[in-house]
Amino acid sequence: MTARSVKEAFEGFSRLRIMIIGDVMVDSYLWGKVERISPEAPVPIVTCTNREDRLGGAANVALNIRSLGASALLCSVIGNDTAGKTFIKLLKQNKMETAGILYDPARKTTQKTRIISSNQHLLRVDEEDTHYLQPHTETMLLEAVRGLISRIKIDAVIFQDYDKGVITPRIIEETSKLFQEAGIPVLVDPKKRNFNLYRNATVFKPNFREFAEGVKADISRNDKEGITREASAFLQKTGHKYLLLTLSEQGVFMSDGRESHHIPAHVRDIADVSGAGDTVISVAALCFASGLSPLVTAEIVNLAGGIVCEKVGVVPVDREQLLQESLQLDFVK
């Protein structure tokens, strides 16, 4: 792998369009100062200095795709509420398409409010519905996805599951058939409820805890032989082509069932791990769609996850920083 080929891949991101199906949300931040304890209860009083709303969940994946230069087509369901209006406003501010966003007045738009002081995360308040979509809403979402892929060339699809109910067993089964028939690579970032429902994905990307719980294996992050063994059995059972595991401070693990690679994490000044998984799946989708090898992809996503962990809050990866750090990797000559 040469520096020129890595640069060409990054430059080629601008020609790619990635569809993201999953749970979207508004990530809200209340920043403030803590200078005293409440006389009403033994809790800190936060004097608010700033408020900010950001795109979260599957929308943060879409934002990462866009920040890397590609086009993102987001498919999801939100409520007809204040948070939903905020969400659409944020999409438009970031010049992102809304064609795949549907409204369900019976659902609440997911909103996570984080209270932060001196870069310390003090509290999070979640407002959400987590039940599966109603059948008529499932049908609407399926028709929207079917219509979009019939009109637009899609280079890869990401299932971004935050277990809020948008990705249902029916959505998984019927859209997966569509993508396989169209020859579109599929990447999955799963959660527990739907973990074992996916089949024949190009890349399946849980974190270590999700994987261990999903396969019901008593293994640790340090047990590389155990992880390799469980990965091979899992890939054979599900038909997935690659398993990409994020191992937190120990880096990432990639396997195709025959060969496995562990890429150690780079030393970083970690500020916040929020959104790292979103970045990893985004970069993986673009790398695979660009034809980069699985090992090179794993090396680059390992860098990307670390870069966003240096920032407070959920933020997209910086394309130029990721490119420059990728050019410094040992395999780039």
BELBELKA-V821562 format. One record per residue. N is the residue number from 0. RES is the residue in one letter. SS is DSSP state (A for helix, B for strand, O for the rest). OMEGA is omega in radians with two decimals (none if undefined). Layout:
BEGIN
n/res/ss/omega
N/RES/SS/OMEGA
N/RES/SS/OMEGA
END
This chain:
BEGIN
n/res/ss/omega
0/M/O/-3.11
1/T/O/3.08
2/A/A/-3.13
3/R/A/-3.11
4/S/A/3.08
5/V/A/3.11
6/K/A/3.14
7/E/A/3.11
8/A/A/3.13
9/F/A/3.10
10/E/A/-3.12
11/G/A/3.10
12/F/A/-3.07
13/S/A/-3.14
14/R/A/-3.04
15/L/O/3.04
16/R/B/-3.09
17/I/B/3.04
18/M/B/3.10
19/I/B/3.09
20/I/B/3.12
21/G/B/-3.07
22/D/O/3.10
23/V/B/-3.13
24/M/B/3.01
25/V/B/3.03
26/D/B/-3.12
27/S/B/-3.11
28/Y/B/3.01
29/L/B/-3.11
30/W/B/-3.13
31/G/B/3.14
32/K/B/3.05
33/V/B/-3.11
34/E/B/3.14
35/R/B/3.12
36/I/B/-3.12
37/S/O/3.06
38/P/O/-3.10
39/E/O/-3.12
40/A/O/-3.11
41/P/O/3.14
42/V/O/3.13
43/P/B/2.99
44/I/B/3.12
45/V/B/3.05
46/T/B/-3.02
47/C/B/3.09
48/T/B/-3.12
49/N/B/3.03
50/R/B/-3.13
51/E/B/3.05
52/D/B/3.12
53/R/B/3.05
54/L/B/-3.11
55/G/B/-3.14
56/G/B/3.13
57/A/A/3.11
58/A/A/3.06
59/N/A/3.02
60/V/A/3.11
61/A/A/3.14
62/L/A/3.06
63/N/A/3.11
64/I/A/-3.12
65/R/A/-3.13
66/S/A/3.10
67/L/O/3.02
68/G/O/-3.12
69/A/O/3.08
70/S/B/-3.12
71/A/B/3.09
72/L/B/-3.00
73/L/B/3.12
74/C/B/-3.09
75/S/B/3.12
76/V/B/3.08
77/I/B/3.10
78/G/O/3.07
79/N/O/-3.02
80/D/O/-3.10
81/T/A/3.13
82/A/A/3.09
83/G/A/3.10
84/K/A/3.08
85/T/A/-3.13
86/F/A/3.13
87/I/A/3.10
88/K/A/3.14
89/L/A/3.08
90/L/A/-3.11
91/K/A/3.10
92/Q/A/-3.13
93/N/O/3.09
94/K/O/3.13
95/M/O/-3.06
96/E/O/3.12
97/T/O/-3.04
98/A/O/-3.09
99/G/O/-3.12
100/I/B/3.14
101/L/B/3.12
102/Y/B/2.98
103/D/O/-3.10
104/P/O/-3.11
105/A/O/-3.12
106/R/O/3.08
107/K/O/3.04
108/T/O/-3.14
109/T/B/3.08
110/Q/B/3.09
111/K/B/-3.14
112/T/B/3.14
113/R/B/3.10
114/I/B/-2.99
115/I/B/3.06
116/S/B/-3.14
117/S/O/-3.12
118/N/O/3.09
119/Q/B/-3.13
120/H/B/-3.05
121/L/B/-3.00
122/L/B/3.00
123/R/B/3.12
124/V/B/-3.12
125/D/B/3.02
126/E/B/-2.98
127/E/O/2.87
128/D/O/-3.10
129/T/O/3.12
130/H/O/3.12
131/Y/O/3.05
132/L/O/3.01
133/Q/O/-3.07
134/P/A/-3.11
135/H/A/3.10
136/T/A/3.03
137/E/A/-3.12
138/T/A/3.11
139/M/A/-3.13
140/L/A/3.10
141/L/A/3.12
142/E/A/3.12
143/A/A/3.13
144/V/A/-3.13
145/R/A/3.13
146/G/A/-3.11
147/L/A/-3.10
148/I/A/3.06
149/S/A/-3.08
150/R/A/-2.97
151/I/O/3.06
152/K/O/3.13
153/I/O/-3.08
154/D/O/3.08
155/A/B/3.11
156/V/B/3.06
157/I/B/2.91
158/F/B/-3.12
159/Q/B/-2.99
160/D/O/3.05
161/Y/O/3.09
162/D/O/3.09
163/K/O/2.99
164/G/O/-3.13
165/V/O/3.10
166/I/O/-3.10
167/T/O/3.07
168/P/A/3.13
169/R/A/3.10
170/I/A/-3.14
171/I/A/-3.05
172/E/A/-3.00
173/E/A/3.11
174/T/A/3.12
175/S/A/3.09
176/K/A/3.12
177/L/A/-3.08
178/F/A/3.12
179/Q/A/3.11
180/E/A/3.14
181/A/A/-3.14
182/G/O/-3.11
183/I/O/3.09
184/P/B/-3.12
185/V/B/3.07
186/L/B/-3.05
187/V/B/2.98
188/D/B/-2.90
189/P/O/2.90
190/K/O/-2.94
191/K/A/-2.99
192/R/A/-3.08
193/N/A/-2.95
194/F/A/-3.03
195/N/A/-3.14
196/L/A/-3.09
197/Y/O/3.09
198/R/O/2.96
199/N/O/3.06
200/A/O/3.05
201/T/O/3.11
202/V/B/3.06
203/F/B/-2.96
204/K/O/2.97
205/P/O/2.90
206/N/B/-3.02
207/F/A/-3.11
208/R/A/3.12
209/E/A/-3.14
210/F/A/-3.11
211/A/A/3.11
212/E/A/-3.08
213/G/A/-3.14
214/V/O/3.12
215/K/O/-3.11
216/A/O/3.10
217/D/O/-3.12
218/I/O/3.10
219/S/O/3.11
220/R/O/-3.12
221/N/O/-3.08
222/D/O/-3.07
223/K/A/3.11
224/E/A/3.13
225/G/A/3.12
226/I/A/3.13
227/T/A/3.14
228/R/A/-3.13
229/E/A/3.12
230/A/A/-3.13
231/S/A/3.14
232/A/A/-3.13
233/F/A/-3.14
234/L/A/3.11
235/Q/A/-3.11
236/K/A/-2.98
237/T/A/-3.09
238/G/O/3.07
239/H/O/-3.10
240/K/O/-3.14
241/Y/B/2.97
242/L/B/3.10
243/L/B/-3.12
244/L/B/2.98
245/T/B/-3.02
246/L/O/3.12
247/S/A/-3.05
248/E/A/3.13
249/Q/A/3.03
250/G/O/-3.11
251/V/B/3.13
252/F/B/3.14
253/M/B/3.12
254/S/B/2.99
255/D/O/-3.13
256/G/O/3.10
257/R/O/3.09
258/E/O/3.12
259/S/B/-3.14
260/H/B/3.02
261/H/B/3.13
262/I/B/-3.11
263/P/O/3.10
264/A/O/3.04
265/H/O/-3.14
266/V/O/-3.09
267/R/O/2.98
268/D/O/-3.00
269/I/O/3.10
270/A/O/-3.04
271/D/O/-3.13
272/V/O/-3.12
273/S/O/3.04
274/G/O/-3.12
275/A/A/3.12
276/G/A/3.08
277/D/A/-3.13
278/T/A/-3.11
279/V/A/-3.10
280/I/A/3.11
281/S/A/-3.13
282/V/A/3.11
283/A/A/-3.14
284/A/A/-3.12
285/L/A/3.13
286/C/A/3.12
287/F/A/3.13
288/A/A/3.13
289/S/O/3.11
290/G/O/3.08
291/L/O/-3.09
292/S/O/3.11
293/P/A/-3.12
294/L/A/3.09
295/V/A/3.10
296/T/A/3.14
297/A/A/3.11
298/E/A/-3.08
299/I/A/3.14
300/V/A/3.08
301/N/A/3.06
302/L/A/-3.06
303/A/A/3.12
304/G/A/3.12
305/G/A/-3.12
306/I/A/-3.09
307/V/A/3.11
308/C/O/3.08
309/E/O/-3.12
310/K/O/3.09
311/V/O/3.12
312/G/O/-3.13
313/V/O/-3.09
314/V/O/3.07
315/P/O/-3.14
316/V/O/3.10
317/D/O/-3.05
318/R/A/-3.07
319/E/A/3.10
320/Q/A/3.14
321/L/A/3.12
322/L/A/-3.10
323/Q/A/3.12
324/E/A/3.11
325/S/A/-3.14
326/L/O/3.13
327/Q/O/-3.12
328/L/O/-3.04
329/D/O/-3.07
330/F/O/-3.14
331/V/O/-3.11
332/K/O/none
END
